[in-house]
Amino acid sequence: MSVSAPIAKTTERRPPPAALRARVIAASAIGTTVEWYDFLLYGTAAALVFGKVFFPKSDPLTGTMFAFATYGVGFLARPVGGIIFGHYGDRIGRKQLLMLSMLIMGTATFLIGVLPTFNQVGVLAPILLVTLRLAQGFGLGGQWGGAILMSAEYGDARRRGLWTGLTQAGGGFGNFLATAVLAVLAATLSPADFLAWGWRIPFLLSVVLIGIGLWVRVSLAESPVFEQALEQAEEGAHDAPVLETLRTLPWQVVLGGALKIGENISFYLMTAFAITYVTEMLHLSRSVALNGVLAGALVATVSMPLWAALSDRIGRRPVYAFGAAGLVVWAFCFYPMLDTRNPALIAAAVVVGLLVHSAMNGPQGAIIAELFPTRVRYSGASLCYQVTSIVGGSWAPIVSLALYRHFHSTLPISLYLAGACAISFVAALLAKETKGLTFAQIDGEA
């Protein structure tokens, strides 16, 4: 296989106009909102509905475990999407890949909304569900890297944390929208109607959101940093950017994955698994669980850009380390607060948890993007983000359910959550501080 010369080291180009930058960042955030709405909607539905609709012959807890297993399948497809989209994103650009990822996600989500149930077609129903979940994961695998890099590469070095934090907040708002729609339906429909057809409505509504997202993104121009890098390269982009990343920058991939793992596991334990715990183990209403996550998602959406902006002022490392250390402590407060069965304390547990979690999630886009030079940034960022999800978010709810079934206690789950965040805390201490560096400086050091 012939490998052409890597993209040359760049000098910093004159920054794009403020209006164009704002439009690109808004488009990235809106697109991220839409795609995370699609992906996280599945997790909430798995906690509330899918065990009963697609695995009705199992006892409730086993059915929920099967539902979360199909949920985890989507994470297995994310690294594949990240590798393929990263490969082409580093070769032909960011924009086209973003459009394709949204179409894949939207189509799969809509089709989940029209799936037949187990009672209608038997085992074919969960097979179709798994297939569509794989498509969701594949599409999302390519989305995050492209959206974050568009914001990072359009943004200026002084406020790159804020620009990428706004895109990250789109994921929080997507979670808020998905939870809000299900919360309204759960509060207004009878349990029978909700299980029969009400759960389908949020999946079908994704068509509207996808239309908005595509309309916004079609007007985007390609990343100027990427275009400049191509212009200055003597022979074009590397033929195999993923392989180059693994060969020349393995430490950055490991470090980025370690930064991600605590954030990833803690998010799904405080949202999807928390909903299951409140409804299945504590036998409280869907509304109590959904309202708690809804409040937490709103706080996360608002706080992510603020934490990210703080990382522009005092550095990525201290903000990220604070978030990881905070969740090591909060892991042992979270489940006891849920166990009170008090709706206000349940909501407070989720709100505080997601507020502290946002100290990692907000600056995450910037700190991971700044680990890699332009020539392999899409591939490197996608590897860190998506490969970690296999051992992180994909199995976190299943591992937690298994721990609870075996020990009949939430303490092992708290230890699991705290251990993951401890890994991210150490990674934040080991990471090099990159706030304020231009991409030309980062490329020059690579």
C-alpha positions in Angstrom: 0.0 0.0 0.0 1.5 3.3 -1.0 1.4 6.0 1.7 1.7 9.6 0.6 3.4 12.2 2.7 1.6 13.4 5.8 -0.1 16.8 5.7 2.5 19.4 6.2 2.8 21.4 9.3 0.7 24.5 9.1 1.0 28.2 9.9 -2.1 29.8 11.4 -4.5 31.2 8.9 -6.4 34.4 9.4 -9.4 33.5 11.5 -12.8 33.2 9.8 -15.3 36.1 10.3 -17.2 36.0 13.6 -20.6 35.6 11.9 -19.4 32.6 9.9 -17.8 31.1 13.0 -21.1 31.5 15.0 -23.1 29.9 12.2 -20.8 26.9 12.1 -20.8 26.4 15.8 -24.6 26.8 15.9 -24.9 24.2 13.1 -22.6 21.8 14.9 -24.5 22.2 18.2 -27.9 21.7 16.5 -26.8 18.7 14.6 -25.3 17.2 17.8 -28.6 17.8 19.5 -30.5 15.9 16.9 -28.1 12.9 16.7 -27.8 12.6 20.5 -31.6 12.8 20.8 -31.8 9.8 18.5 -29.1 7.8 20.3 -30.1 8.6 23.9 -33.8 8.2 23.2 -33.1 4.5 22.8 -31.4 4.3 26.2 -34.4 5.8 28.0 -36.8 3.6 26.0 -34.7 0.5 26.9 -35.0 1.4 30.5 -38.8 1.9 30.4 -40.3 0.0 27.5 -38.2 -2.4 25.4 -37.9 -5.1 28.0 -41.7 -5.4 28.0 -42.3 -4.9 24.2 -39.4 -6.9 22.7 -38.7 -9.5 25.5 -42.1 -10.0 27.2 -41.5 -13.7 28.1 -38.7 -12.8 30.5 -39.1 -11.7 34.1 -38.9 -7.8 34.4 -35.3 -7.6 35.5 -34.1 -10.1 32.9 -36.1 -8.4 30.2 -34.5 -5.1 31.1 -31.1 -6.7 30.9 -31.9 -8.0 27.4 -33.1 -4.5 26.4 -29.8 -3.0 27.7 -27.9 -5.7 25.8 -29.5 -4.4 22.5 -28.7 -0.9 23.8 -25.1 -1.9 24.2 -24.9 -3.2 20.6 -25.1 0.3 19.4 -21.8 1.1 21.2 -20.1 -1.8 19.5 -20.8 -0.2 16.1 -19.6 3.2 17.2 -15.9 2.5 16.8 -16.5 1.1 13.3 -18.3 4.3 12.4 -15.5 6.3 14.0 -12.8 4.5 12.1 -14.5 4.7 8.7 -15.8 8.3 9.1 -12.4 9.3 10.6 -10.6 7.8 7.6 -12.6 9.8 5.1 -12.9 12.8 7.3 -9.1 13.2 7.4 -8.9 12.6 3.6 -11.8 14.5 2.1 -13.0 16.8 4.8 -15.4 17.1 7.7 -18.6 18.4 6.2 -19.8 15.6 3.9 -19.3 13.0 6.6 -21.4 15.0 9.0 -24.3 15.0 6.6 -24.1 11.3 5.9 -23.9 10.4 9.6 -27.1 12.4 10.3 -29.0 10.6 7.5 -28.0 7.2 8.8 -29.0 8.1 12.4 -32.3 9.6 11.4 -33.4 6.8 9.2 -32.6 4.1 11.8 -34.4 6.0 14.6 -37.5 6.5 12.5 -37.6 2.8 11.6 -37.4 1.8 15.3 -40.6 3.8 15.8 -42.4 1.5 13.3 -41.0 -1.8 14.3 -43.4 -4.7 15.0 -43.3 -6.1 18.6 -42.4 -9.5 19.8 -46.1 -10.4 20.1 -46.6 -9.6 16.5 -43.6 -11.2 14.7 -41.8 -13.1 17.5 -38.0 -13.3 17.6 -37.8 -11.2 14.4 -38.7 -8.1 16.4 -35.6 -8.0 18.6 -33.4 -9.0 15.6 -34.7 -6.0 13.7 -34.2 -3.8 16.8 -30.6 -4.9 17.1 -30.0 -4.2 13.4 -31.3 -0.7 13.6 -29.4 -0.1 16.8 -26.2 -1.1 15.0 -27.0 1.5 12.3 -27.6 4.2 15.0 -24.2 3.4 16.6 -22.4 3.4 13.2 -23.9 6.9 12.4 -23.1 8.3 15.8 -19.6 6.9 15.6 -18.8 9.4 12.8 -20.8 12.3 14.0 -19.0 13.4 17.2 -15.5 13.7 15.7 -16.8 15.7 12.8 -19.0 18.1 14.8 -16.4 18.7 17.4 -13.7 19.3 14.9 -15.8 21.8 12.9 -16.3 23.8 16.1 -12.6 23.5 17.2 -11.1 24.3 13.8 -13.4 27.2 13.2 -12.9 28.6 16.7 -9.9 30.6 17.8 -7.4 29.2 20.2 -8.3 31.6 23.0 -11.9 30.4 23.2 -11.7 26.9 21.7 -13.0 25.3 24.9 -16.1 27.5 24.8 -16.8 26.8 21.1 -16.5 23.0 21.5 -18.3 23.2 24.8 -21.3 24.7 23.0 -21.3 21.7 20.6 -21.0 19.3 23.6 -24.0 21.0 25.1 -26.0 20.0 22.1 -25.7 16.4 23.4 -27.1 17.5 26.7 -30.0 19.2 25.0 -30.6 16.1 22.9 -30.9 14.1 26.2 -33.2 16.8 27.6 -35.5 16.6 24.5 -35.6 12.8 24.5 -36.4 12.6 28.2 -38.9 15.5 28.0 -40.9 13.9 25.2 -41.1 10.6 27.0 -41.9 12.3 30.3 -44.8 14.1 28.8 -46.1 10.9 27.2 -45.7 8.9 30.4 -47.6 11.6 32.4 -50.5 11.9 29.9 -51.0 8.4 28.7 -52.2 5.3 30.6 -49.5 2.7 31.1 -51.3 0.4 28.6 -51.4 3.1 25.9 -47.8 4.1 26.6 -46.6 0.5 26.1 -49.0 -0.1 23.1 -48.1 2.9 21.0 -47.1 6.0 23.0 -43.4 5.1 23.1 -43.2 5.2 19.3 -44.0 8.9 19.0 -40.5 10.2 20.0 -38.9 8.0 17.5 -41.2 9.1 14.7 -40.6 12.8 15.7 -37.0 12.4 14.9 -37.9 12.9 11.2 -38.7 16.5 11.9 -35.5 17.0 13.9 -33.4 15.4 11.2 -34.9 17.7 8.6 -33.9 20.7 10.7 -30.4 19.4 11.2 -29.8 18.7 7.5 -31.1 22.1 6.6 -28.7 23.8 9.0 -25.7 21.7 8.1 -26.0 21.9 4.3 -24.9 25.6 4.5 -21.6 24.8 6.2 -18.3 25.4 4.6 -15.4 23.0 5.1 -13.1 23.5 8.0 -10.5 26.2 7.1 -7.8 24.4 9.2 -8.3 21.2 7.2 -8.4 23.0 3.8 -5.2 24.9 4.7 -3.5 21.7 5.7 -4.4 20.1 2.4 -3.2 23.1 0.4 0.2 23.0 2.2 0.6 19.2 1.8 2.9 18.3 -1.0 1.1 15.0 -1.9 -2.2 15.2 -0.1 -3.6 13.5 3.0 -2.2 10.2 4.4 -3.7 7.1 2.8 -4.4 5.5 6.2 -4.9 8.1 8.9 -6.2 5.6 11.5 -3.1 3.4 11.1 -0.8 6.4 11.2 -2.5 7.5 14.4 -2.0 4.2 16.1 1.6 3.9 14.9 2.8 7.4 15.7 0.5 8.6 18.5 -0.4 5.6 20.6 0.0 7.4 23.9 -2.4 10.1 22.9 -5.0 7.5 22.0 -4.6 5.7 25.3 -4.7 9.0 27.2 -7.8 10.2 25.4 -9.5 6.9 26.0 -8.7 7.2 29.7 -10.0 10.7 29.9 -13.3 9.5 28.3 -14.0 6.3 30.3 -15.0 7.9 33.6 -17.2 10.5 31.8 -18.8 7.8 29.7 -19.6 5.3 32.4 -20.8 7.9 34.9 -23.2 9.5 32.4 -25.0 6.2 31.6 -25.2 5.1 35.2 -26.7 8.5 36.2 -29.3 8.5 33.4 -30.3 5.2 31.7 -29.5 2.9 34.6 -30.9 5.4 37.2 -34.2 5.3 35.4 -34.2 1.5 35.6 -33.2 1.5 39.2 -35.9 3.9 40.2 -38.7 2.2 38.3 -37.7 -1.5 38.5 -35.9 -1.8 41.9 -37.5 1.0 43.9 -40.9 0.5 42.1 -41.5 4.3 41.7 -43.4 5.8 38.8 -41.8 6.5 35.4 -42.5 10.2 36.0 -40.3 10.4 39.1 -37.4 8.9 37.2 -37.9 10.9 34.0 -38.4 14.2 35.8 -35.1 13.7 37.7 -33.2 13.0 34.6 -35.0 15.9 32.8 -33.8 18.3 35.5 -30.3 17.0 35.3 -30.2 17.2 31.5 -31.2 20.8 31.6 -28.5 21.7 34.2 -25.9 19.8 32.1 -26.9 21.6 29.0 -26.4 25.0 30.6 -23.3 24.1 32.6 -21.3 22.4 29.9 -20.3 25.6 28.0 -19.5 27.3 31.4 -17.1 24.6 32.4 -15.6 24.7 29.0 -15.2 28.4 29.1 -13.5 28.0 32.5 -11.0 25.6 30.9 -10.1 28.4 28.5 -9.1 30.6 31.5 -7.5 28.2 34.0 -6.7 25.2 31.8 -8.3 21.9 30.6 -6.5 19.7 33.2 -7.8 21.3 36.4 -11.4 21.5 35.2 -11.4 18.0 34.0 -9.7 16.6 37.1 -12.2 18.4 39.3 -15.1 16.7 37.4 -13.5 13.3 37.7 -12.6 13.7 41.4 -16.0 15.1 42.2 -17.8 12.1 40.8 -15.5 9.7 42.7 -17.0 11.3 45.8 -20.6 11.6 44.4 -20.7 8.0 43.4 -21.2 7.1 47.1 -23.9 9.7 47.6 -25.9 9.1 44.4 -27.6 5.7 45.1 -28.3 6.4 48.8 -30.2 9.5 47.7 -32.2 7.4 45.2 -32.9 4.9 47.9 -34.8 7.6 49.9 -37.6 7.3 47.3 -38.1 11.0 47.8 -38.7 12.6 44.3 -36.9 15.8 45.3 -33.8 14.0 46.5 -33.8 11.8 43.5 -33.9 14.8 41.2 -31.1 16.5 43.3 -28.9 13.4 43.0 -29.1 13.5 39.2 -28.8 17.3 39.0 -25.6 17.4 41.1 -24.2 14.3 39.4 -24.7 15.7 35.9 -23.5 19.2 37.0 -20.2 17.7 38.1 -20.1 15.4 35.2 -20.3 18.4 32.9 -16.9 19.5 34.2 -15.5 16.6 32.2 -18.0 16.6 29.3 -17.8 20.4 28.6 -14.0 20.7 27.9 -13.8 17.2 26.6 -14.1 18.1 22.9 -11.2 20.6 23.2 -8.9 18.5 25.2 -9.3 15.5 22.9 -9.1 17.5 19.7 -5.9 19.1 21.0 -4.2 15.7 21.5 -3.8 15.3 17.7 -2.4 17.1 14.7 -4.6 18.2 11.8 -3.6 15.4 9.5 -5.1 12.7 11.8 -7.3 14.7 14.1 -10.7 13.2 13.0 -9.3 9.7 13.2 -7.5 10.2 16.6 -10.5 11.9 18.3 -12.9 9.3 17.0 -10.7 6.4 18.2 -10.5 8.0 21.8 -14.2 8.7 21.9 -15.8 5.7 20.3 -13.5 2.8 21.2 -13.8 3.7 24.9 -17.6 3.4 24.6 -17.3 -0.4 24.1 -16.0 -0.9 27.7 -17.7 2.3 29.0 -21.3 3.2 28.2 -22.2 0.1 26.3 -21.9 -2.3 29.2 -22.3 0.1 32.2 -26.0 -0.5 32.7 -25.7 -4.3 32.1 -22.7 -4.5 34.5 -24.6 -2.5 37.1 -27.7 -4.7 36.8 -25.6 -7.8 37.2 -23.8 -6.4 40.3 -27.1 -5.5 41.8 -28.6 -9.0 41.1 -25.6 -10.6 42.7 -25.0 -8.4 45.7 -28.4 -6.9 46.3 -26.7 -3.7 47.1 -25.7 -0.5 45.2 -22.3 -0.2 46.9 -20.5 -2.3 44.2 -22.1 -0.1 41.6 -20.8 3.0 43.4 -17.3 1.4 43.5 -17.5 0.7 39.8 -18.5 4.3 39.0 -15.8 5.7 41.3 -13.1 3.4 39.8 -13.9 4.6 36.3 -13.7 8.2 37.3 -10.5 7.6 39.2 -8.9 6.5 35.9 -10.1 9.7 34.2 -8.7 11.8 37.2 -5.2 10.2 36.7 -5.4 10.8 33.0 -6.2 14.5 33.5 -3.1 14.8 35.7 -1.0 13.1 33.1 -2.3 15.1 30.2 -0.3 18.0 28.8 -2.0 21.4 29.2 -3.1 22.6 25.7 -5.3 25.6 26.4 -4.5 28.6 24.3 -2.3 26.6 21.8 -3.0 27.3 18.1 -3.4 24.3 15.8 -0.2 25.4 14.1 1.6 25.0 17.4 0.0 21.6 18.0 0.9 20.5 14.4 4.5 21.7 14.9 4.9 19.7 18.1 3.4 16.5 16.6 
